[in-house]
Amino acid sequence: MSDKQVMEISILPSGEVKIQVKCVPGAACEAVSAALEQSLGRIKDREHTSEYYEEAVDETVTVGRG
């Protein structure tokens, strides 16, 4: 596992924000993005990849405007 935590943040044309957490094991990825998610608004969708259930995590969250 890498010691580096990575958050990739994309702003979609619709104004939604997509957050992808990488290099964080298990459910800990949710703690990494929690403060940002809370400041942006309600979570529209949360998608865990297969890596969420393994050692490394690659999580994508889409936050809707509202």
PDB file with SEQRES, HELIX, SHEET and CRYST1 records, atoms N, CA, C and O in Angstrom:
SEQRES   1 A   66  MET SER ASP LYS GLN VAL MET GLU ILE SER ILE LEU PRO          
SEQRES   2 A   66  SER GLY GLU VAL LYS ILE GLN VAL LYS CYS VAL PRO GLY          
SEQRES   3 A   66  ALA ALA CYS GLU ALA VAL SER ALA ALA LEU GLU GLN SER          
SEQRES   4 A   66  LEU GLY ARG ILE LYS ASP ARG GLU HIS THR SER GLU TYR          
SEQRES   5 A   66  TYR GLU GLU ALA VAL ASP GLU THR VAL THR VAL GLY ARG          
SEQRES   6 A   66  GLY                                                          
HELIX    1 AA1 ALA A   28  LEU A   40  1                                  13    
HELIX    2 AA2 SER A   50  TYR A   53  5                                   4    
SHEET    1 AA1 4 VAL A   6  ILE A  11  0                                        
SHEET    2 AA1 4 VAL A  17  LYS A  22 -1                                        
SHEET    3 AA1 4 ASP A  58  VAL A  63 -1                                        
SHEET    4 AA1 4 ILE A  43  HIS A  48 -1                                        
CRYST1    1.000    1.000    1.000  90.00  90.00  90.00 P 1           1          
ATOM      1  N   MET A   1       0.837  -1.187   0.000  1.00  0.00           N  
ATOM      2  CA  MET A   1       0.000   0.000   0.000  1.00  0.00           C  
ATOM      3  C   MET A   1       0.876   1.242   0.000  1.00  0.00           C  
ATOM      4  O   MET A   1       1.930   1.265   0.635  1.00  0.00           O  
ATOM      5  N   SER A   2       0.446   2.253  -0.699  1.00  0.00           N  
ATOM      6  CA  SER A   2       1.145   3.526  -0.750  1.00  0.00           C  
ATOM      7  C   SER A   2       0.838   4.349   0.493  1.00  0.00           C  
ATOM      8  O   SER A   2      -0.262   4.270   1.040  1.00  0.00           O  
ATOM      9  N   ASP A   3       1.818   5.146   0.940  1.00  0.00           N  
ATOM     10  CA  ASP A   3       1.588   6.051   2.061  1.00  0.00           C  
ATOM     11  C   ASP A   3       0.886   7.319   1.602  1.00  0.00           C  
ATOM     12  O   ASP A   3       0.454   8.120   2.430  1.00  0.00           O  
ATOM     13  N   LYS A   4       0.770   7.508   0.323  1.00  0.00           N  
ATOM     14  CA  LYS A   4       0.171   8.713  -0.240  1.00  0.00           C  
ATOM     15  C   LYS A   4      -1.341   8.526  -0.384  1.00  0.00           C  
ATOM     16  O   LYS A   4      -1.805   7.488  -0.857  1.00  0.00           O  
ATOM     17  N   GLN A   5      -2.107   9.548   0.032  1.00  0.00           N  
ATOM     18  CA  GLN A   5      -3.551   9.562  -0.174  1.00  0.00           C  
ATOM     19  C   GLN A   5      -3.842  10.538  -1.304  1.00  0.00           C  
ATOM     20  O   GLN A   5      -3.297  11.641  -1.328  1.00  0.00           O  
ATOM     21  N   VAL A   6      -4.694  10.139  -2.235  1.00  0.00           N  
ATOM     22  CA  VAL A   6      -4.974  10.963  -3.407  1.00  0.00           C  
ATOM     23  C   VAL A   6      -6.478  11.160  -3.532  1.00  0.00           C  
ATOM     24  O   VAL A   6      -7.245  10.200  -3.453  1.00  0.00           O  
ATOM     25  N   MET A   7      -6.903  12.419  -3.731  1.00  0.00           N  
ATOM     26  CA  MET A   7      -8.291  12.728  -4.058  1.00  0.00           C  
ATOM     27  C   MET A   7      -8.291  13.426  -5.409  1.00  0.00           C  
ATOM     28  O   MET A   7      -7.667  14.473  -5.582  1.00  0.00           O  
ATOM     29  N   GLU A   8      -8.994  12.837  -6.354  1.00  0.00           N  
ATOM     30  CA  GLU A   8      -9.147  13.451  -7.669  1.00  0.00           C  
ATOM     31  C   GLU A   8     -10.526  14.100  -7.687  1.00  0.00           C  
ATOM     32  O   GLU A   8     -11.532  13.419  -7.486  1.00  0.00           O  
ATOM     33  N   ILE A   9     -10.584  15.409  -7.926  1.00  0.00           N  
ATOM     34  CA  ILE A   9     -11.837  16.160  -7.872  1.00  0.00           C  
ATOM     35  C   ILE A   9     -12.128  16.718  -9.256  1.00  0.00           C  
ATOM     36  O   ILE A   9     -11.294  17.400  -9.852  1.00  0.00           O  
ATOM     37  N   SER A  10     -13.336  16.416  -9.767  1.00  0.00           N  
ATOM     38  CA  SER A  10     -13.758  16.911 -11.076  1.00  0.00           C  
ATOM     39  C   SER A  10     -15.059  17.681 -10.914  1.00  0.00           C  
ATOM     40  O   SER A  10     -15.955  17.247 -10.190  1.00  0.00           O  
ATOM     41  N   ILE A  11     -15.166  18.817 -11.582  1.00  0.00           N  
ATOM     42  CA  ILE A  11     -16.412  19.568 -11.618  1.00  0.00           C  
ATOM     43  C   ILE A  11     -17.026  19.322 -12.981  1.00  0.00           C  
ATOM     44  O   ILE A  11     -16.463  19.702 -14.007  1.00  0.00           O  
ATOM     45  N   LEU A  12     -18.186  18.683 -12.984  1.00  0.00           N  
ATOM     46  CA  LEU A  12     -18.859  18.313 -14.220  1.00  0.00           C  
ATOM     47  C   LEU A  12     -19.592  19.513 -14.810  1.00  0.00           C  
ATOM     48  O   LEU A  12     -19.877  20.464 -14.083  1.00  0.00           O  
ATOM     49  N   PRO A  13     -19.906  19.498 -16.107  1.00  0.00           N  
ATOM     50  CA  PRO A  13     -20.630  20.619 -16.736  1.00  0.00           C  
ATOM     51  C   PRO A  13     -21.967  20.925 -16.050  1.00  0.00           C  
ATOM     52  O   PRO A  13     -22.441  22.060 -16.098  1.00  0.00           O  
ATOM     53  N   SER A  14     -22.571  19.927 -15.417  1.00  0.00           N  
ATOM     54  CA  SER A  14     -23.845  20.117 -14.720  1.00  0.00           C  
ATOM     55  C   SER A  14     -23.676  20.845 -13.388  1.00  0.00           C  
ATOM     56  O   SER A  14     -24.664  21.218 -12.756  1.00  0.00           O  
ATOM     57  N   GLY A  15     -22.429  21.049 -12.959  1.00  0.00           N  
ATOM     58  CA  GLY A  15     -22.169  21.685 -11.668  1.00  0.00           C  
ATOM     59  C   GLY A  15     -21.941  20.686 -10.555  1.00  0.00           C  
ATOM     60  O   GLY A  15     -21.574  21.071  -9.445  1.00  0.00           O  
ATOM     61  N   GLU A  16     -22.153  19.411 -10.832  1.00  0.00           N  
ATOM     62  CA  GLU A  16     -21.899  18.375  -9.837  1.00  0.00           C  
ATOM     63  C   GLU A  16     -20.399  18.193  -9.657  1.00  0.00           C  
ATOM     64  O   GLU A  16     -19.614  18.439 -10.573  1.00  0.00           O  
ATOM     65  N   VAL A  17     -20.020  17.764  -8.473  1.00  0.00           N  
ATOM     66  CA  VAL A  17     -18.612  17.537  -8.155  1.00  0.00           C  
ATOM     67  C   VAL A  17     -18.400  16.040  -7.982  1.00  0.00           C  
ATOM     68  O   VAL A  17     -19.140  15.387  -7.246  1.00  0.00           O  
ATOM     69  N   LYS A  18     -17.402  15.501  -8.650  1.00  0.00           N  
ATOM     70  CA  LYS A  18     -17.076  14.079  -8.566  1.00  0.00           C  
ATOM     71  C   LYS A  18     -15.764  13.943  -7.809  1.00  0.00           C  
ATOM     72  O   LYS A  18     -14.758  14.545  -8.186  1.00  0.00           O  
ATOM     73  N   ILE A  19     -15.774  13.147  -6.735  1.00  0.00           N  
ATOM     74  CA  ILE A  19     -14.586  12.947  -5.912  1.00  0.00           C  
ATOM     75  C   ILE A  19     -14.174  11.488  -6.034  1.00  0.00           C  
ATOM     76  O   ILE A  19     -14.990  10.589  -5.829  1.00  0.00           O  
ATOM     77  N   GLN A  20     -12.923  11.254  -6.362  1.00  0.00           N  
ATOM     78  CA  GLN A  20     -12.404   9.893  -6.455  1.00  0.00           C  
ATOM     79  C   GLN A  20     -11.229   9.781  -5.484  1.00  0.00           C  
ATOM     80  O   GLN A  20     -10.236  10.497  -5.613  1.00  0.00           O  
ATOM     81  N   VAL A  21     -11.355   8.868  -4.503  1.00  0.00           N  
ATOM     82  CA  VAL A  21     -10.313   8.671  -3.496  1.00  0.00           C  
ATOM     83  C   VAL A  21      -9.491   7.449  -3.892  1.00  0.00           C  
ATOM     84  O   VAL A  21     -10.038   6.393  -4.211  1.00  0.00           O  
ATOM     85  N   LYS A  22      -8.166   7.611  -3.867  1.00  0.00           N  
ATOM     86  CA  LYS A  22      -7.259   6.522  -4.243  1.00  0.00           C  
ATOM     87  C   LYS A  22      -6.208   6.353  -3.155  1.00  0.00           C  
ATOM     88  O   LYS A  22      -5.948   7.277  -2.385  1.00  0.00           O  
ATOM     89  N   CYS A  23      -5.616   5.186  -3.094  1.00  0.00           N  
ATOM     90  CA  CYS A  23      -4.485   4.899  -2.208  1.00  0.00           C  
ATOM     91  C   CYS A  23      -4.872   4.917  -0.730  1.00  0.00           C  
ATOM     92  O   CYS A  23      -4.045   5.245   0.120  1.00  0.00           O  
ATOM     93  N   VAL A  24      -6.121   4.570  -0.418  1.00  0.00           N  
ATOM     94  CA  VAL A  24      -6.582   4.509   0.968  1.00  0.00           C  
ATOM     95  C   VAL A  24      -7.260   3.161   1.169  1.00  0.00           C  
ATOM     96  O   VAL A  24      -8.176   2.825   0.419  1.00  0.00           O  
ATOM     97  N   PRO A  25      -6.839   2.383   2.154  1.00  0.00           N  
ATOM     98  CA  PRO A  25      -7.398   1.037   2.335  1.00  0.00           C  
ATOM     99  C   PRO A  25      -8.813   1.036   2.908  1.00  0.00           C  
ATOM    100  O   PRO A  25      -9.158   1.862   3.753  1.00  0.00           O  
ATOM    101  N   GLY A  26      -9.628   0.084   2.427  1.00  0.00           N  
ATOM    102  CA  GLY A  26     -10.962  -0.161   2.974  1.00  0.00           C  
ATOM    103  C   GLY A  26     -11.856   1.055   3.055  1.00  0.00           C  
ATOM    104  O   GLY A  26     -11.777   1.958   2.221  1.00  0.00           O  
ATOM    105  N   ALA A  27     -12.718   1.073   4.077  1.00  0.00           N  
ATOM    106  CA  ALA A  27     -13.699   2.139   4.247  1.00  0.00           C  
ATOM    107  C   ALA A  27     -13.081   3.451   4.708  1.00  0.00           C  
ATOM    108  O   ALA A  27     -13.786   4.456   4.804  1.00  0.00           O  
ATOM    109  N   ALA A  28     -11.790   3.468   4.993  1.00  0.00           N  
ATOM    110  CA  ALA A  28     -11.123   4.701   5.420  1.00  0.00           C  
ATOM    111  C   ALA A  28     -11.221   5.790   4.361  1.00  0.00           C  
ATOM    112  O   ALA A  28     -11.078   6.970   4.680  1.00  0.00           O  
ATOM    113  N   CYS A  29     -11.459   5.419   3.112  1.00  0.00           N  
ATOM    114  CA  CYS A  29     -11.575   6.411   2.043  1.00  0.00           C  
ATOM    115  C   CYS A  29     -12.730   7.366   2.308  1.00  0.00           C  
ATOM    116  O   CYS A  29     -12.668   8.537   1.933  1.00  0.00           O  
ATOM    117  N   GLU A  30     -13.785   6.870   2.954  1.00  0.00           N  
ATOM    118  CA  GLU A  30     -14.932   7.720   3.253  1.00  0.00           C  
ATOM    119  C   GLU A  30     -14.557   8.810   4.248  1.00  0.00           C  
ATOM    120  O   GLU A  30     -15.078   9.921   4.160  1.00  0.00           O  
ATOM    121  N   ALA A  31     -13.672   8.523   5.186  1.00  0.00           N  
ATOM    122  CA  ALA A  31     -13.223   9.530   6.147  1.00  0.00           C  
ATOM    123  C   ALA A  31     -12.368  10.593   5.461  1.00  0.00           C  
ATOM    124  O   ALA A  31     -12.404  11.762   5.846  1.00  0.00           O  
ATOM    125  N   VAL A  32     -11.599  10.191   4.444  1.00  0.00           N  
ATOM    126  CA  VAL A  32     -10.736  11.129   3.725  1.00  0.00           C  
ATOM    127  C   VAL A  32     -11.571  12.191   3.009  1.00  0.00           C  
ATOM    128  O   VAL A  32     -11.200  13.365   2.997  1.00  0.00           O  
ATOM    129  N   SER A  33     -12.681  11.793   2.419  1.00  0.00           N  
ATOM    130  CA  SER A  33     -13.495  12.730   1.638  1.00  0.00           C  
ATOM    131  C   SER A  33     -14.661  13.333   2.424  1.00  0.00           C  
ATOM    132  O   SER A  33     -15.370  14.184   1.887  1.00  0.00           O  
ATOM    133  N   ALA A  34     -14.880  12.928   3.661  1.00  0.00           N  
ATOM    134  CA  ALA A  34     -16.061  13.339   4.432  1.00  0.00           C  
ATOM    135  C   ALA A  34     -16.203  14.852   4.586  1.00  0.00           C  
ATOM    136  O   ALA A  34     -17.287  15.385   4.350  1.00  0.00           O  
ATOM    137  N   ALA A  35     -15.160  15.545   4.966  1.00  0.00           N  
ATOM    138  CA  ALA A  35     -15.249  16.997   5.182  1.00  0.00           C  
ATOM    139  C   ALA A  35     -15.589  17.722   3.882  1.00  0.00           C  
ATOM    140  O   ALA A  35     -16.400  18.648   3.879  1.00  0.00           O  
ATOM    141  N   LEU A  36     -14.972  17.303   2.783  1.00  0.00           N  
ATOM    142  CA  LEU A  36     -15.255  17.926   1.492  1.00  0.00           C  
ATOM    143  C   LEU A  36     -16.694  17.644   1.066  1.00  0.00           C  
ATOM    144  O   LEU A  36     -17.391  18.543   0.596  1.00  0.00           O  
ATOM    145  N   GLU A  37     -17.139  16.400   1.231  1.00  0.00           N  
ATOM    146  CA  GLU A  37     -18.515  16.039   0.887  1.00  0.00           C  
ATOM    147  C   GLU A  37     -19.506  16.873   1.687  1.00  0.00           C  
ATOM    148  O   GLU A  37     -20.488  17.366   1.131  1.00  0.00           O  
ATOM    149  N   GLN A  38     -19.264  17.036   2.978  1.00  0.00           N  
ATOM    150  CA  GLN A  38     -20.167  17.784   3.850  1.00  0.00           C  
ATOM    151  C   GLN A  38     -20.238  19.253   3.418  1.00  0.00           C  
ATOM    152  O   GLN A  38     -21.316  19.848   3.435  1.00  0.00           O  
ATOM    153  N   SER A  39     -19.129  19.828   3.040  1.00  0.00           N  
ATOM    154  CA  SER A  39     -19.122  21.238   2.646  1.00  0.00           C  
ATOM    155  C   SER A  39     -19.775  21.467   1.290  1.00  0.00           C  
ATOM    156  O   SER A  39     -20.231  22.577   1.012  1.00  0.00           O  
ATOM    157  N   LEU A  40     -19.832  20.443   0.438  1.00  0.00           N  
ATOM    158  CA  LEU A  40     -20.396  20.595  -0.897  1.00  0.00           C  
ATOM    159  C   LEU A  40     -21.908  20.380  -0.951  1.00  0.00           C  
ATOM    160  O   LEU A  40     -22.568  20.897  -1.852  1.00  0.00           O  
ATOM    161  N   GLY A  41     -22.462  19.633  -0.011  1.00  0.00           N  
ATOM    162  CA  GLY A  41     -23.902  19.389  -0.047  1.00  0.00           C  
ATOM    163  C   GLY A  41     -24.229  17.910   0.003  1.00  0.00           C  
ATOM    164  O   GLY A  41     -23.397  17.089   0.388  1.00  0.00           O  
ATOM    165  N   ARG A  42     -25.437  17.583  -0.387  1.00  0.00           N  
ATOM    166  CA  ARG A  42     -25.894  16.195  -0.283  1.00  0.00           C  
ATOM    167  C   ARG A  42     -25.181  15.297  -1.288  1.00  0.00           C  
ATOM    168  O   ARG A  42     -24.781  15.735  -2.366  1.00  0.00           O  
ATOM    169  N   ILE A  43     -25.035  14.041  -0.908  1.00  0.00           N  
ATOM    170  CA  ILE A  43     -24.409  13.050  -1.788  1.00  0.00           C  
ATOM    171  C   ILE A  43     -25.491  12.479  -2.686  1.00  0.00           C  
ATOM    172  O   ILE A  43     -26.496  11.952  -2.209  1.00  0.00           O  
ATOM    173  N   LYS A  44     -25.279  12.588  -3.974  1.00  0.00           N  
ATOM    174  CA  LYS A  44     -26.229  12.069  -4.955  1.00  0.00           C  
ATOM    175  C   LYS A  44     -26.020  10.578  -5.180  1.00  0.00           C  
ATOM    176  O   LYS A  44     -26.979   9.823  -5.333  1.00  0.00           O  
ATOM    177  N   ASP A  45     -24.753  10.163  -5.201  1.00  0.00           N  
ATOM    178  CA  ASP A  45     -24.440   8.774  -5.530  1.00  0.00           C  
ATOM    179  C   ASP A  45     -23.084   8.432  -4.930  1.00  0.00           C  
ATOM    180  O   ASP A  45     -22.190   9.276  -4.873  1.00  0.00           O  
ATOM    181  N   ARG A  46     -22.937   7.187  -4.484  1.00  0.00           N  
ATOM    182  CA  ARG A  46     -21.644   6.705  -3.985  1.00  0.00           C  
ATOM    183  C   ARG A  46     -21.395   5.350  -4.649  1.00  0.00           C  
ATOM    184  O   ARG A  46     -22.248   4.463  -4.617  1.00  0.00           O  
ATOM    185  N   GLU A  47     -20.235   5.209  -5.238  1.00  0.00           N  
ATOM    186  CA  GLU A  47     -19.895   3.972  -5.945  1.00  0.00           C  
ATOM    187  C   GLU A  47     -18.562   3.449  -5.431  1.00  0.00           C  
ATOM    188  O   GLU A  47     -17.550   4.147  -5.483  1.00  0.00           O  
ATOM    189  N   HIS A  48     -18.568   2.220  -4.938  1.00  0.00           N  
ATOM    190  CA  HIS A  48     -17.323   1.581  -4.502  1.00  0.00           C  
ATOM    191  C   HIS A  48     -16.840   0.659  -5.608  1.00  0.00           C  
ATOM    192  O   HIS A  48     -17.623  -0.075  -6.210  1.00  0.00           O  
ATOM    193  N   THR A  49     -15.558   0.706  -5.863  1.00  0.00           N  
ATOM    194  CA  THR A  49     -14.984  -0.232  -6.830  1.00  0.00           C  
ATOM    195  C   THR A  49     -14.614  -1.520  -6.094  1.00  0.00           C  
ATOM    196  O   THR A  49     -14.736  -1.594  -4.872  1.00  0.00           O  
ATOM    197  N   SER A  50     -14.176  -2.505  -6.816  1.00  0.00           N  
ATOM    198  CA  SER A  50     -13.777  -3.770  -6.198  1.00  0.00           C  
ATOM    199  C   SER A  50     -12.609  -3.574  -5.237  1.00  0.00           C  
ATOM    200  O   SER A  50     -12.442  -4.343  -4.290  1.00  0.00           O  
ATOM    201  N   GLU A  51     -11.809  -2.552  -5.480  1.00  0.00           N  
ATOM    202  CA  GLU A  51     -10.665  -2.284  -4.613  1.00  0.00           C  
ATOM    203  C   GLU A  51     -11.094  -1.839  -3.207  1.00  0.00           C  
ATOM    204  O   GLU A  51     -10.315  -1.953  -2.261  1.00  0.00           O  
ATOM    205  N   TYR A  52     -12.305  -1.340  -3.067  1.00  0.00           N  
ATOM    206  CA  TYR A  52     -12.835  -0.955  -1.756  1.00  0.00           C  
ATOM    207  C   TYR A  52     -12.826  -2.165  -0.820  1.00  0.00           C  
ATOM    208  O   TYR A  52     -12.586  -2.035   0.380  1.00  0.00           O  
ATOM    209  N   TYR A  53     -13.087  -3.325  -1.379  1.00  0.00           N  
ATOM    210  CA  TYR A  53     -13.177  -4.557  -0.593  1.00  0.00           C  
ATOM    211  C   TYR A  53     -11.837  -5.271  -0.485  1.00  0.00           C  
ATOM    212  O   TYR A  53     -11.739  -6.317   0.155  1.00  0.00           O  
ATOM    213  N   GLU A  54     -10.808  -4.712  -1.108  1.00  0.00           N  
ATOM    214  CA  GLU A  54      -9.464  -5.259  -1.028  1.00  0.00           C  
ATOM    215  C   GLU A  54      -8.600  -4.322  -0.189  1.00  0.00           C  
ATOM    216  O   GLU A  54      -9.116  -3.653   0.707  1.00  0.00           O  
ATOM    217  N   GLU A  55      -7.319  -4.262  -0.456  1.00  0.00           N  
ATOM    218  CA  GLU A  55      -6.428  -3.411   0.318  1.00  0.00           C  
ATOM    219  C   GLU A  55      -6.453  -1.957  -0.109  1.00  0.00           C  
ATOM    220  O   GLU A  55      -6.473  -1.063   0.737  1.00  0.00           O  
ATOM    221  N   ALA A  56      -6.453  -1.709  -1.405  1.00  0.00           N  
ATOM    222  CA  ALA A  56      -6.461  -0.334  -1.897  1.00  0.00           C  
ATOM    223  C   ALA A  56      -7.884   0.063  -2.253  1.00  0.00           C  
ATOM    224  O   ALA A  56      -8.702  -0.789  -2.598  1.00  0.00           O  
ATOM    225  N   VAL A  57      -8.185   1.362  -2.170  1.00  0.00           N  
ATOM    226  CA  VAL A  57      -9.534   1.849  -2.433  1.00  0.00           C  
ATOM    227  C   VAL A  57      -9.505   2.861  -3.559  1.00  0.00           C  
ATOM    228  O   VAL A  57      -8.611   3.703  -3.638  1.00  0.00           O  
ATOM    229  N   ASP A  58     -10.492   2.763  -4.423  1.00  0.00           N  
ATOM    230  CA  ASP A  58     -10.715   3.734  -5.471  1.00  0.00           C  
ATOM    231  C   ASP A  58     -12.203   4.036  -5.438  1.00  0.00           C  
ATOM    232  O   ASP A  58     -12.992   3.313  -6.045  1.00  0.00           O  
ATOM    233  N   GLU A  59     -12.598   5.094  -4.739  1.00  0.00           N  
ATOM    234  CA  GLU A  59     -14.008   5.400  -4.545  1.00  0.00           C  
ATOM    235  C   GLU A  59     -14.385   6.635  -5.323  1.00  0.00           C  
ATOM    236  O   GLU A  59     -13.623   7.601  -5.375  1.00  0.00           O  
ATOM    237  N   THR A  60     -15.565   6.610  -5.933  1.00  0.00           N  
ATOM    238  CA  THR A  60     -16.069   7.761  -6.648  1.00  0.00           C  
ATOM    239  C   THR A  60     -17.353   8.222  -5.990  1.00  0.00           C  
ATOM    240  O   THR A  60     -18.251   7.419  -5.736  1.00  0.00           O  
ATOM    241  N   VAL A  61     -17.443   9.525  -5.711  1.00  0.00           N  
ATOM    242  CA  VAL A  61     -18.631  10.123  -5.107  1.00  0.00           C  
ATOM    243  C   VAL A  61     -19.061  11.281  -5.981  1.00  0.00           C  
ATOM    244  O   VAL A  61     -18.228  12.092  -6.384  1.00  0.00           O  
ATOM    245  N   THR A  62     -20.356  11.375  -6.283  1.00  0.00           N  
ATOM    246  CA  THR A  62     -20.892  12.507  -7.009  1.00  0.00           C  
ATOM    247  C   THR A  62     -21.771  13.294  -6.060  1.00  0.00           C  
ATOM    248  O   THR A  62     -22.697  12.741  -5.466  1.00  0.00           O  
ATOM    249  N   VAL A  63     -21.490  14.580  -5.911  1.00  0.00           N  
ATOM    250  CA  VAL A  63     -22.241  15.444  -5.010  1.00  0.00           C  
ATOM    251  C   VAL A  63     -23.086  16.374  -5.834  1.00  0.00           C  
ATOM    252  O   VAL A  63     -22.565  17.111  -6.671  1.00  0.00           O  
ATOM    253  N   GLY A  64     -24.416  16.354  -5.608  1.00  0.00           N  
ATOM    254  CA  GLY A  64     -25.330  17.210  -6.359  1.00  0.00           C  
ATOM    255  C   GLY A  64     -25.424  18.596  -5.747  1.00  0.00           C  
ATOM    256  O   GLY A  64     -25.145  18.780  -4.562  1.00  0.00           O  
ATOM    257  N   ARG A  65     -25.801  19.529  -6.522  1.00  0.00           N  
ATOM    258  CA  ARG A  65     -26.005  20.890  -6.031  1.00  0.00           C  
ATOM    259  C   ARG A  65     -27.357  20.938  -5.362  1.00  0.00           C  
ATOM    260  O   ARG A  65     -28.322  20.365  -5.869  1.00  0.00           O  
ATOM    261  N   GLY A  66     -27.441  21.590  -4.267  1.00  0.00           N  
ATOM    262  CA  GLY A  66     -28.762  21.634  -3.661  1.00  0.00           C  
ATOM    263  C   GLY A  66     -28.734  22.221  -2.347  1.00  0.00           C  
ATOM    264  O   GLY A  66     -29.774  22.332  -1.698  1.00  0.00           O  
TER     265      GLY A  66                                                      
END                                                                             
